[in-house]
Amino acid sequence: MTETQVSKNIPRDPVDLAIQQLKKAAFIEHPGMIAEACVKLYGFRGDAVSPLLQELRKVDLTRLEHKNIISLISSISTILHDLDEASSRAFITEALQQECHPSIRRTLGIVARFSLDNYRTITLGQIQIFEDKTIDPEQQASAKVESWLHNISAEDRSRISRIFILPGREDYDYASFHLAWFNVITLRWDRYARPDNRFLQLVFGRGLNFLREISLYQEVAHCVFGHRDHDRDEEKQAKIYTAKITKTLYPRLSFVLKTVNRINPIF
């Protein structure tokens, strides 16, 4: 048996295999393979931290070596940040102090902006719920989302990994890095959620909560059906899913909801 044949029979490290799969998928722009590799790496937990750091250190941050290198960097750095925020932050801080291509600098900066210290966190089964601390605690946003999730079957809940409850601002790029891989929901809690708007919360609270609840069910549908493009057909499927739930929960509102939906389609 030759040396080459022996090496082929030696099983490769599964973490390294997943990293190589991710690199190949990123370079050929294959979203499905990227998602599969990312989920694998995330599943290795602490065992993946050191290999991911080593892979990031191999990248020449001063230039775009490949047209899809940003996809690879965002994937690896996001997983690393989730698994070990301290190690990720140390790498990014060091990287940003050196010469860095503008696109790579922006990508690493987005990842670095996320910190668990900025969120209230609760867990429902396997679902992690992250509530931005700038949302008024009296809104009880996480508790409401948790109660709405109980209106969904356990099987459908199992398709969700985490939920970000965020203010109505657009500077939360980090959350979107997860969406295609881990069935993450981003739920916008509008500007009325600030502590200085408690009068408006009192006046419009019930209606706003209903709209938030509907939004949650629609996002759950995207996770349940594995939607990625959110095109017209996928949005229609999500709205049908939402309508079935709301008609069961609010049978007396069926006529009102149908009328409102004709004017301004919600589902």
Sequence and secondary structure as in RCSB ss.txt:
>XXXX:A:sequence
MTETQVSKNIPRDPVDLAIQQLKKAAFIEHPGMIAEACVKLYGFRGDAVSPLLQELRKVDLTRLEHKNIISLISS
ISTILHDLDEASSRAFITEALQQECHPSIRRTLGIVARFSLDNYRTITLGQIQIFEDKTIDPEQQASAKVESWLH
NISAEDRSRISRIFILPGREDYDYASFHLAWFNVITLRWDRYARPDNRFLQLVFGRGLNFLREISLYQEVAHCVF
GHRDHDRDEEKQAKIYTAKITKTLYPRLSFVLKTVNRINPIF
>XXXX:A:secstr
  HHHHHHHS   HHHHHHHHHHHHHHTT HHHHHHHHHHHHHTGGGGHHHHHHHHHHS TTS SSTTHHHHHHH
HHHHHHHH HHHHHHHHHHHHTS   HHHHHHHHHHHH  GGGEEEEEETTEEEEEETTS GGG HHHHHHHHHT
TS HHHHTT  EEEEEES S  HHHHHHHHHH EEEEEE GGGSGGGHHHHHHHHHHHHHHHHHHHHHHHHHHHT
T SS  HHHHHHHHHHHHHHHHHH GGGHHHHHHHHHHS   
